[in-house]
Protein backbone atom coordinates (compact mmCIF):
# COMPACT_ATOMS: atom_id res chain seq x y z
CA UNK A 1 0.00 0.00 0.00
CA UNK A 2 1.20 3.50 -0.75
CA UNK A 3 0.03 6.80 0.60
CA UNK A 4 -1.96 8.99 -1.75
CA UNK A 5 -0.91 12.58 -2.30
CA UNK A 6 -3.78 13.26 -4.72
CA UNK A 7 -6.95 11.63 -6.00
CA UNK A 8 -7.05 7.81 -6.19
CA UNK A 9 -6.42 6.21 -9.55
CA UNK A 10 -9.29 4.59 -11.48
CA UNK A 11 -9.74 1.00 -10.43
CA UNK A 12 -8.09 1.48 -7.04
CA UNK A 13 -9.84 0.39 -3.84
CA UNK A 14 -9.66 3.12 -1.24
CA UNK A 15 -10.08 2.56 2.46
CA UNK A 16 -9.17 4.19 5.75
CA UNK A 17 -6.05 4.18 7.89
CA UNK A 18 -3.79 1.21 8.48
CA UNK A 19 -4.75 -1.85 10.52
CA UNK A 20 -4.09 -2.10 14.23
CA UNK A 21 -0.46 -2.51 14.93
CA UNK A 22 0.55 -0.33 12.01
CA UNK A 23 1.39 2.54 14.31
CA UNK A 24 -0.59 5.28 12.50
CA UNK A 25 -2.09 7.77 14.92
CA UNK A 26 -0.86 5.79 17.92
CA UNK A 27 -2.79 2.58 17.09
CA UNK A 28 -0.94 -0.33 18.69
CA UNK A 29 -0.92 -4.12 18.52
CA UNK A 30 -1.92 -5.92 21.73
CA UNK A 31 -0.20 -9.30 21.39
CA UNK A 32 -3.46 -11.25 20.99
CA UNK A 33 -3.49 -14.55 19.12
CA UNK A 34 -4.18 -13.69 15.48
CA UNK A 35 -6.07 -15.84 12.95
CA UNK A 36 -7.80 -17.82 15.70
CA UNK A 37 -11.35 -17.42 14.35
CA UNK A 38 -12.82 -17.44 10.84
CA UNK A 39 -16.05 -16.01 9.44
CA UNK A 40 -18.32 -18.79 10.73
CA UNK A 41 -16.71 -18.86 14.16
CA UNK A 42 -16.97 -15.08 14.48
CA UNK A 43 -20.67 -15.10 13.52
CA UNK A 44 -21.35 -17.94 15.98
CA UNK A 45 -19.69 -15.97 18.79
CA UNK A 46 -21.82 -12.93 17.93
CA UNK A 47 -25.05 -15.00 18.01
CA UNK A 48 -24.00 -16.68 21.24
CA UNK A 49 -23.34 -13.39 23.03
CA UNK A 50 -26.84 -12.16 22.19
CA UNK A 51 -28.28 -15.39 23.69
CA UNK A 52 -31.37 -15.64 21.45
CA UNK A 53 -33.26 -18.34 23.39
CA UNK A 54 -32.74 -16.58 26.72
CA UNK A 55 -33.79 -13.23 25.21
CA UNK A 56 -36.94 -14.75 23.75
CA UNK A 57 -38.10 -16.52 26.90
CA UNK A 58 -37.56 -13.40 29.03
CA UNK A 59 -38.79 -10.75 26.57
CA UNK A 60 -41.61 -12.22 24.45
CA UNK A 61 -44.14 -11.79 27.24
CA UNK A 62 -43.15 -8.27 28.30
CA UNK A 63 -43.06 -7.08 24.68
CA UNK A 64 -46.49 -8.57 23.98
CA UNK A 65 -47.74 -6.87 27.13
CA UNK A 66 -46.61 -3.50 25.75
CA UNK A 67 -47.59 -3.74 22.06
CA UNK A 68 -49.91 -6.76 21.74
CA UNK A 69 -49.99 -8.47 18.36
CA UNK A 70 -47.60 -5.85 16.92
CA UNK A 71 -44.74 -7.65 18.67
CA UNK A 72 -43.15 -8.88 15.38
CA UNK A 73 -43.28 -5.33 14.03
CA UNK A 74 -41.49 -4.00 17.11
CA UNK A 75 -38.80 -6.66 16.70
CA UNK A 76 -38.27 -5.39 13.16
CA UNK A 77 -38.20 -1.79 14.41
CA UNK A 78 -35.54 -2.70 17.00
CA UNK A 79 -33.53 -4.46 14.31
CA UNK A 80 -33.36 -1.32 12.13
CA UNK A 81 -31.14 0.91 14.33
CA UNK A 82 -28.94 -2.06 15.19
CA UNK A 83 -28.46 -2.82 11.49
CA UNK A 84 -27.62 0.80 10.73
CA UNK A 85 -25.09 0.89 13.57
CA UNK A 86 -23.64 -2.42 12.38
CA UNK A 87 -22.73 -0.72 9.09
CA UNK A 88 -20.88 1.95 11.10
CA UNK A 89 -18.95 -0.76 12.96
CA UNK A 90 -18.12 -2.47 9.69
CA UNK A 91 -16.69 0.68 8.10
CA UNK A 92 -14.70 1.67 11.16
CA UNK A 93 -13.32 -1.85 11.49
CA UNK A 94 -12.11 -1.78 7.88
CA UNK A 95 -10.09 1.31 8.73
CA UNK A 96 -8.97 0.28 12.23
CA UNK A 97 -9.40 -3.39 13.21
CA UNK A 98 -8.62 -2.65 16.86
CA UNK A 99 -10.05 -4.72 19.73
CA UNK A 100 -10.91 -1.48 21.57
CA UNK A 101 -13.68 -0.91 18.97
CA UNK A 102 -16.03 1.77 20.35
CA UNK A 103 -13.38 3.16 22.70
CA UNK A 104 -10.63 3.38 20.09
CA UNK A 105 -12.86 4.65 17.31
CA UNK A 106 -14.53 7.41 19.33
CA UNK A 107 -11.12 8.56 20.60
CA UNK A 108 -9.96 8.85 16.98
CA UNK A 109 -13.12 10.77 16.05
CA UNK A 110 -13.95 12.91 19.10
CA UNK A 111 -10.90 12.82 21.36
CA UNK A 112 -9.84 11.02 24.55
CA UNK A 113 -12.58 12.08 26.98
CA UNK A 114 -15.53 11.13 24.79
CA UNK A 115 -13.74 7.92 23.87
CA UNK A 116 -13.06 7.07 27.51
CA UNK A 117 -16.73 7.51 28.42
CA UNK A 118 -17.79 5.42 25.43
CA UNK A 119 -15.47 2.63 26.56
CA UNK A 120 -16.83 2.94 30.10
CA UNK A 121 -20.39 2.59 28.79
CA UNK A 122 -19.47 -0.68 27.09
CA UNK A 123 -17.61 -2.04 30.11
CA UNK A 124 -20.32 -1.28 32.68
CA UNK A 125 -23.10 -2.55 30.39
CA UNK A 126 -21.22 -5.81 29.94
CA UNK A 127 -20.67 -6.29 33.68
CA UNK A 128 -24.41 -5.81 34.27
CA UNK A 129 -25.24 -8.34 31.55
CA UNK A 130 -22.71 -10.85 32.86
CA UNK A 131 -24.24 -10.77 36.35
CA UNK A 132 -27.75 -11.14 34.92
CA UNK A 133 -26.76 -14.03 32.65
CA UNK A 134 -25.09 -15.82 35.55
CA UNK A 135 -28.25 -15.48 37.63
CA UNK A 136 -30.48 -16.73 34.82
CA UNK A 137 -28.18 -19.67 34.08
CA UNK A 138 -28.26 -20.60 37.77
CA UNK A 139 -32.06 -20.46 37.95
CA UNK A 140 -32.47 -22.62 34.86
CA UNK A 141 -29.84 -25.05 36.10
CA UNK A 142 -31.94 -25.83 39.17
CA UNK A 143 -35.19 -25.67 37.18
CA UNK A 144 -33.81 -28.22 34.72
CA UNK A 145 -32.52 -30.37 37.58
CA UNK A 146 -36.02 -30.37 39.06
CA UNK A 147 -37.56 -31.35 35.70
CA UNK A 148 -35.08 -34.18 35.14
CA UNK A 149 -35.41 -35.60 38.67
CA UNK A 150 -39.13 -34.90 38.89
CA UNK A 151 -38.51 -33.34 42.29
CA UNK A 152 -39.98 -29.91 43.09
CA UNK A 153 -37.69 -29.74 46.13
CA UNK A 154 -34.64 -29.85 43.84
CA UNK A 155 -36.00 -27.01 41.71
CA UNK A 156 -36.78 -25.09 44.92
CA UNK A 157 -33.07 -25.04 45.83
CA UNK A 158 -32.81 -21.97 43.60
CA UNK A 159 -34.88 -20.09 46.19
CA UNK A 160 -32.15 -20.63 48.77
CA UNK A 161 -29.94 -17.54 48.44
CA UNK A 162 -26.74 -19.25 49.55
CA UNK A 163 -27.25 -22.15 47.12
CA UNK A 164 -28.19 -19.74 44.33
CA UNK A 165 -25.18 -17.49 44.89
CA UNK A 166 -22.81 -20.45 45.26
CA UNK A 167 -23.99 -22.01 42.00
CA UNK A 168 -23.80 -18.65 40.28
CA UNK A 169 -20.19 -18.12 41.37
CA UNK A 170 -19.24 -21.58 40.08
CA UNK A 171 -20.75 -20.82 36.67
CA UNK A 172 -18.94 -17.48 36.53
CA UNK A 173 -15.65 -19.19 37.43
CA UNK A 174 -16.11 -21.82 34.69
CA UNK A 175 -16.99 -19.17 32.07
CA UNK A 176 -13.98 -17.08 33.12
CA UNK A 177 -11.65 -20.07 32.84
CA UNK A 178 -12.86 -20.91 29.32
CA UNK A 179 -12.48 -17.31 28.15
CA UNK A 180 -9.04 -17.17 29.77
CA UNK A 181 -7.87 -20.05 27.57
CA UNK A 182 -8.48 -18.13 24.38
CA UNK A 183 -10.64 -17.88 21.30
CA UNK A 184 -9.96 -21.42 20.10
CA UNK A 185 -11.46 -22.93 23.27
CA UNK A 186 -14.32 -20.44 23.11
CA UNK A 187 -15.13 -21.21 19.49
CA UNK A 188 -15.28 -24.99 19.93
CA UNK A 189 -17.79 -24.83 22.77
CA UNK A 190 -19.91 -22.18 21.08
CA UNK A 191 -20.49 -24.19 17.89
CA UNK A 192 -22.27 -26.86 19.93
CA UNK A 193 -24.27 -24.51 22.16
CA UNK A 194 -25.43 -22.20 19.35
CA UNK A 195 -26.39 -25.15 17.12
CA UNK A 196 -28.42 -26.57 20.01
CA UNK A 197 -30.23 -23.26 20.54
CA UNK A 198 -31.16 -22.78 16.89
CA UNK A 199 -32.22 -26.42 16.46
CA UNK A 200 -34.53 -26.30 19.49
CA UNK A 201 -35.98 -22.97 18.34
CA UNK A 202 -36.70 -24.45 14.92
CA UNK A 203 -38.42 -27.44 16.54
CA UNK A 204 -40.47 -25.16 18.80
CA UNK A 205 -41.57 -22.97 15.86
CA UNK A 206 -42.60 -26.01 13.83
CA UNK A 207 -44.61 -27.56 16.66
CA UNK A 208 -46.19 -24.23 17.68
CA UNK A 209 -47.41 -23.69 14.11
CA UNK A 210 -48.91 -27.19 14.14
CA UNK A 211 -50.69 -26.48 17.42
CA UNK A 212 -52.13 -23.15 16.21
CA UNK A 213 -55.85 -23.47 15.67
CA UNK A 214 -55.90 -27.02 17.01
CA UNK A 215 -58.83 -26.18 19.28
CA UNK A 216 -57.42 -27.68 22.47
CA UNK A 217 -58.01 -26.07 25.84
CA UNK A 218 -54.44 -24.75 26.00
CA UNK A 219 -54.80 -23.15 22.57
CA UNK A 220 -58.22 -21.55 22.87
CA UNK A 221 -56.58 -18.11 22.52
CA UNK A 222 -54.70 -18.96 19.30
CA UNK A 223 -54.81 -16.48 16.40
CA UNK A 224 -54.73 -16.60 12.62
CA UNK A 225 -51.69 -14.94 11.06
CA UNK A 226 -52.15 -11.37 9.83
CA UNK A 227 -49.73 -9.18 7.87
CA UNK A 228 -50.80 -6.30 10.12
CA UNK A 229 -48.62 -7.86 12.82
CA UNK A 230 -45.65 -6.48 10.88
CA UNK A 231 -46.97 -2.90 10.84
CA UNK A 232 -45.27 -0.79 13.57
CA UNK A 233 -47.71 2.11 12.97
CA UNK A 234 -50.55 -0.04 14.28
CA UNK A 235 -49.17 0.07 17.85
CA UNK A 236 -51.82 1.70 20.04
CA UNK A 237 -49.63 4.50 21.45
CA UNK A 238 -46.20 6.05 21.07
CA UNK A 239 -45.40 5.31 24.72
CA UNK A 240 -46.16 1.62 24.16
CA UNK A 241 -44.06 1.61 21.00
CA UNK A 242 -41.00 3.13 22.68
CA UNK A 243 -41.31 0.73 25.62
CA UNK A 244 -41.46 -2.22 23.25
CA UNK A 245 -38.63 -0.77 21.16
CA UNK A 246 -36.39 -0.51 24.21
CA UNK A 247 -36.98 -4.21 24.94
CA UNK A 248 -36.35 -5.09 21.30
CA UNK A 249 -33.03 -3.23 21.23
CA UNK A 250 -31.90 -5.15 24.30
CA UNK A 251 -32.69 -8.40 22.44
CA UNK A 252 -30.13 -7.57 19.73
CA UNK A 253 -27.38 -6.35 22.06
CA UNK A 254 -24.09 -8.27 21.86
CA UNK A 255 -23.55 -8.74 18.12
CA UNK A 256 -20.59 -6.33 18.33
CA UNK A 257 -18.57 -9.06 20.10
CA UNK A 258 -17.64 -10.11 16.55
CA UNK A 259 -15.81 -6.80 16.25
CA UNK A 260 -14.05 -6.85 19.64
CA UNK A 261 -12.42 -10.14 18.58
CA UNK A 262 -11.19 -8.54 15.34
CA UNK A 263 -7.47 -8.76 16.14
CA UNK A 264 -7.89 -12.52 16.64
CA UNK A 265 -9.95 -13.07 13.47
CA UNK A 266 -8.73 -14.15 10.06
CA UNK A 267 -9.02 -11.15 7.74
CA UNK A 268 -9.37 -8.76 10.66
CA UNK A 269 -10.37 -5.76 8.54
CA UNK A 270 -13.34 -7.38 6.77
CA UNK A 271 -14.35 -10.68 8.40
CA UNK A 272 -15.69 -9.28 11.72
CA UNK A 273 -17.99 -6.80 9.95
CA UNK A 274 -19.39 -9.52 7.70
CA UNK A 275 -19.82 -11.84 10.69
CA UNK A 276 -21.78 -9.15 12.57
CA UNK A 277 -24.19 -8.72 9.66
CA UNK A 278 -24.65 -12.51 9.35
CA UNK A 279 -25.37 -12.74 13.09
CA UNK A 280 -27.92 -9.92 12.85
CA UNK A 281 -29.79 -11.62 9.99
CA UNK A 282 -29.88 -14.97 11.83
CA UNK A 283 -31.15 -13.25 14.98
CA UNK A 284 -33.93 -11.24 13.38
CA UNK A 285 -35.07 -14.31 11.42
CA UNK A 286 -35.16 -16.41 14.62
CA UNK A 287 -37.01 -13.70 16.56
CA UNK A 288 -39.64 -13.12 13.89
CA UNK A 289 -40.29 -16.83 13.33
CA UNK A 290 -40.61 -17.53 17.07
CA UNK A 291 -42.78 -14.46 17.73
CA UNK A 292 -45.19 -15.28 14.91
CA UNK A 293 -45.40 -19.00 15.80
CA UNK A 294 -45.94 -18.34 19.53
CA UNK A 295 -48.55 -15.67 18.81
CA UNK A 296 -50.43 -17.94 16.42
CA UNK A 297 -50.38 -20.76 18.98
CA UNK A 298 -51.46 -18.92 22.16
CA UNK A 299 -52.14 -15.30 21.20
CA UNK A 300 -50.89 -12.14 22.92
CA UNK A 301 -53.68 -11.73 25.43
CA UNK A 302 -53.65 -11.80 29.22
CA UNK A 303 -55.72 -14.97 29.66
CA UNK A 304 -54.78 -18.64 29.50
CA UNK A 305 -51.38 -19.18 27.92
CA UNK A 306 -51.53 -15.75 26.24
CA UNK A 307 -48.07 -14.21 26.00
CA UNK A 308 -49.11 -11.08 27.93
CA UNK A 309 -50.41 -13.11 30.87
CA UNK A 310 -48.09 -12.17 33.78
CA UNK A 311 -47.92 -15.82 34.84
CA UNK A 312 -46.74 -16.73 31.34
CA UNK A 313 -44.77 -13.66 30.32
CA UNK A 314 -42.00 -13.87 32.92
CA UNK A 315 -40.71 -17.11 31.39
CA UNK A 316 -42.52 -17.90 28.16
CA UNK A 317 -40.73 -21.13 27.28
CA UNK A 318 -41.23 -22.59 30.77
CA UNK A 319 -44.98 -22.05 30.35
CA UNK A 320 -45.20 -23.27 26.73
CA UNK A 321 -42.72 -26.16 26.82
CA UNK A 322 -45.23 -28.81 27.91
CA UNK A 323 -48.32 -27.64 25.98
CA UNK A 324 -46.45 -27.07 22.70
CA UNK A 325 -43.77 -29.78 22.74
CA UNK A 326 -45.04 -32.32 25.26
CA UNK A 327 -43.41 -33.44 28.49
CA UNK A 328 -40.61 -35.32 26.71
CA UNK A 329 -39.43 -32.82 24.11
CA UNK A 330 -40.38 -29.89 26.34
CA UNK A 331 -37.30 -30.53 28.48
CA UNK A 332 -35.25 -29.51 25.44
CA UNK A 333 -36.50 -25.94 25.86
CA UNK A 334 -35.15 -25.84 29.41
CA UNK A 335 -31.84 -27.23 28.14
CA UNK A 336 -31.78 -24.62 25.36
CA UNK A 337 -32.39 -21.69 27.75
CA UNK A 338 -29.68 -22.95 30.09
CA UNK A 339 -27.29 -23.44 27.15
CA UNK A 340 -28.16 -19.96 25.83
CA UNK A 341 -27.46 -18.21 29.13
CA UNK A 342 -24.31 -20.24 29.83
CA UNK A 343 -22.93 -19.73 26.32
CA UNK A 344 -23.58 -16.00 26.43
CA UNK A 345 -22.04 -15.78 29.89
CA UNK A 346 -18.83 -17.19 28.48
CA UNK A 347 -18.63 -15.11 25.29
CA UNK A 348 -19.68 -11.86 26.98
CA UNK A 349 -16.28 -11.84 28.69
CA UNK A 350 -14.75 -11.19 25.26
CA UNK A 351 -15.84 -7.53 24.76
CA UNK A 352 -15.23 -6.37 28.33
CA UNK A 353 -11.78 -7.97 28.60
CA UNK A 354 -10.61 -6.71 25.21
CA UNK A 355 -11.98 -3.21 25.72
CA UNK A 356 -10.15 -2.99 29.06
CA UNK A 357 -7.03 -4.40 27.36
CA UNK A 358 -7.17 -1.69 24.69
CA UNK A 359 -7.83 1.11 27.20
CA UNK A 360 -4.87 -0.09 29.24
CA UNK A 361 -2.64 -0.43 26.18
CA UNK A 362 -3.38 3.19 25.27
CA UNK A 363 -2.70 4.28 28.89
CA UNK A 364 -6.34 5.13 29.61
CA UNK A 365 -6.40 2.49 32.38
CA UNK A 366 -3.70 1.06 34.68
CA UNK A 367 -0.90 -0.68 32.78
CA UNK A 368 -1.40 -3.98 34.61
CA UNK A 369 -4.52 -4.73 32.52
CA UNK A 370 -2.47 -4.63 29.32
CA UNK A 371 -0.84 -7.99 30.10
CA UNK A 372 -1.53 -10.77 27.60
CA UNK A 373 -1.07 -14.42 28.62
CA UNK A 374 2.11 -15.71 26.90
CA UNK A 375 0.58 -19.10 26.03
CA UNK A 376 -3.12 -18.44 25.45
CA UNK A 377 -2.64 -14.96 23.93
CA UNK A 378 -5.62 -13.57 25.83
CA UNK A 379 -6.04 -10.54 28.12
CA UNK A 380 -5.71 -12.81 31.15
CA UNK A 381 -5.72 -10.25 33.94
CA UNK A 382 -8.59 -8.26 32.44
CA UNK A 383 -10.64 -11.46 32.02
CA UNK A 384 -10.04 -12.60 35.61
CA UNK A 385 -10.82 -9.17 37.04
CA UNK A 386 -14.03 -9.02 35.00
CA UNK A 387 -15.02 -12.43 36.40
CA UNK A 388 -14.28 -11.39 39.97
CA UNK A 389 -16.12 -8.09 39.50
CA UNK A 390 -19.15 -9.89 38.10
CA UNK A 391 -19.26 -12.38 40.96
CA UNK A 392 -18.88 -9.75 43.65
CA UNK A 393 -21.45 -7.45 42.04
CA UNK A 394 -24.09 -10.19 41.74
CA UNK A 395 -23.50 -11.62 45.22
CA UNK A 396 -23.68 -8.23 46.92
CA UNK A 397 -26.75 -7.09 45.00
CA UNK A 398 -28.56 -10.37 45.69
CA UNK A 399 -27.83 -10.25 49.40
CA UNK A 400 -28.50 -6.53 49.87
CA UNK A 401 -31.52 -5.88 47.65
CA UNK A 402 -33.06 -7.78 44.78
CA UNK A 403 -34.92 -4.57 43.85
CA UNK A 404 -31.61 -2.83 43.20
CA UNK A 405 -30.46 -5.76 41.07
CA UNK A 406 -33.65 -5.61 39.00
CA UNK A 407 -33.34 -1.84 38.54
CA UNK A 408 -29.71 -2.21 37.48
CA UNK A 409 -30.85 -4.53 34.70
CA UNK A 410 -33.49 -2.00 33.63
CA UNK A 411 -30.76 0.68 33.46
CA UNK A 412 -28.84 -1.50 30.99
CA UNK A 413 -30.73 -0.11 27.98
CA UNK A 414 -29.40 3.36 28.77
CA UNK A 415 -25.79 2.15 28.58
CA UNK A 416 -26.38 0.23 25.35
CA UNK A 417 -27.93 3.20 23.54
CA UNK A 418 -25.19 5.47 24.93
CA UNK A 419 -22.16 3.72 23.50
CA UNK A 420 -23.80 2.44 20.30
CA UNK A 421 -25.01 5.93 19.40
CA UNK A 422 -21.61 7.48 20.12
CA UNK A 423 -19.92 4.88 17.91
CA UNK A 424 -22.37 5.52 15.07
CA UNK A 425 -21.77 9.29 15.21
CA UNK A 426 -18.02 8.66 15.42
CA UNK A 427 -18.17 6.81 12.10
CA UNK A 428 -19.76 9.72 10.24
CA UNK A 429 -17.40 12.25 11.82
CA UNK A 430 -14.25 10.18 11.34
CA UNK A 431 -14.99 9.66 7.63
CA UNK A 432 -16.40 13.16 7.06
CA UNK A 433 -13.78 14.00 4.44
CA UNK A 434 -14.79 10.95 2.38
CA UNK A 435 -18.58 11.33 2.37
CA UNK A 436 -18.69 13.28 -0.91
CA UNK A 437 -16.34 10.92 -2.72
CA UNK A 438 -18.93 8.33 -3.75
CA UNK A 439 -22.53 7.33 -3.18
CA UNK A 440 -21.42 4.26 -1.26
CA UNK A 441 -19.31 6.30 1.16
CA UNK A 442 -22.15 8.76 1.70
CA UNK A 443 -24.64 5.98 2.52
CA UNK A 444 -22.55 3.51 4.54
CA UNK A 445 -20.16 5.92 6.27
CA UNK A 446 -22.52 8.83 6.72
CA UNK A 447 -26.26 8.41 6.20
CA UNK A 448 -26.81 4.97 7.78
CA UNK A 449 -24.60 5.59 10.86
CA UNK A 450 -26.14 9.02 11.55
CA UNK A 451 -29.68 7.68 11.18
CA UNK A 452 -28.90 4.72 13.47
CA UNK A 453 -27.25 7.03 16.00
CA UNK A 454 -30.23 9.41 16.00
CA UNK A 455 -32.69 6.56 16.55
CA UNK A 456 -30.69 5.22 19.49
CA UNK A 457 -30.19 8.73 20.90
CA UNK A 458 -33.96 9.21 20.78
CA UNK A 459 -34.48 5.93 22.66
CA UNK A 460 -31.81 7.03 25.16
CA UNK A 461 -33.60 10.33 25.79
CA UNK A 462 -37.05 8.73 26.07
CA UNK A 463 -35.72 6.02 28.41
CA UNK A 464 -34.03 8.66 30.57
CA UNK A 465 -37.32 10.53 30.81
CA UNK A 466 -39.29 7.41 31.70
CA UNK A 467 -36.74 6.34 34.32
CA UNK A 468 -37.46 9.43 36.40
CA UNK A 469 -40.82 7.91 37.34
CA UNK A 470 -40.50 5.61 40.39
CA UNK A 471 -42.99 3.25 38.74
CA UNK A 472 -40.32 2.35 36.17
CA UNK A 473 -38.57 -0.91 37.06
CA UNK A 474 -39.09 -2.35 40.53
CA UNK A 475 -41.11 0.65 41.69
CA UNK A 476 -38.56 1.83 44.26
CA UNK A 477 -37.31 5.42 44.50
CA UNK A 478 -34.67 7.67 46.04
CA UNK A 479 -36.01 11.05 47.26
CA UNK A 480 -38.96 10.62 44.92
CA UNK A 481 -36.78 9.87 41.88
CA UNK A 482 -36.99 6.46 40.24
CA UNK A 483 -34.25 4.07 41.33
CA UNK A 484 -33.57 3.09 37.71
CA UNK A 485 -32.81 6.74 36.87
CA UNK A 486 -30.52 7.07 39.90
CA UNK A 487 -28.66 3.86 39.02
CA UNK A 488 -28.36 4.58 35.28
CA UNK A 489 -27.21 8.18 35.62
CA UNK A 490 -25.15 7.29 38.69
CA UNK A 491 -23.17 4.65 36.77
CA UNK A 492 -22.41 7.15 33.99
CA UNK A 493 -21.32 9.75 36.56
CA UNK A 494 -19.13 7.12 38.23
CA UNK A 495 -17.41 6.83 34.85
CA UNK A 496 -16.77 10.57 34.88
CA UNK A 497 -15.23 10.34 38.37
CA UNK A 498 -12.97 7.45 37.31
CA UNK A 499 -12.00 9.31 34.15
CA UNK A 500 -10.92 12.37 36.17
CA UNK A 501 -8.88 10.10 38.45
CA UNK A 502 -7.19 8.45 35.45
CA UNK A 503 -6.48 11.85 33.92
CA UNK A 504 -4.31 12.69 36.94
CA UNK A 505 -2.60 9.31 36.69
CA UNK A 506 -2.13 9.21 32.91
CA UNK A 507 -2.19 12.77 31.54
CA UNK A 508 -0.51 11.83 28.25
CA UNK A 509 -3.55 9.90 27.01
CA UNK A 510 -5.95 12.72 27.88
CA UNK A 511 -3.67 15.27 26.18
CA UNK A 512 -4.09 13.24 22.98
CA UNK A 513 -0.44 12.19 22.86
CA UNK A 514 -0.99 8.40 22.90
CA UNK A 515 -3.94 7.80 20.60
CA UNK A 516 -4.38 10.81 18.37
CA UNK A 517 -7.61 12.31 17.14
CA UNK A 518 -7.60 12.37 13.33
CA UNK A 519 -9.38 11.85 10.04
CA UNK A 520 -8.16 8.88 7.97
CA UNK A 521 -5.34 9.21 5.48
CA UNK A 522 -6.49 7.77 2.16
CA UNK A 523 -4.55 4.69 1.12
CA UNK A 524 -4.70 2.42 -1.92
CA UNK A 525 -5.13 -1.35 -1.73
CA UNK A 526 -4.46 -3.42 -4.84
PyMOL commands that set and color helices and strands:
alter all, ss='L'
color gray80, all
select helices_A, chain A and resi 24-26+39-50+52-95+102-110+112-149+152-159+161-180+183-211+217-219+227-230+232-234+238-252+257-260+262-264+271-298+310-313+316-361+367-370+380-400+402-410+412-430+432-434+439-467+483-505+507-510
alter helices_A, ss='H'
color red, helices_A
select strands_A, chain A and resi 13-15+477-478+481-482+523-525
alter strands_A, ss='S'
color yellow, strands_A
deselect
rebuild
show_as cartoon
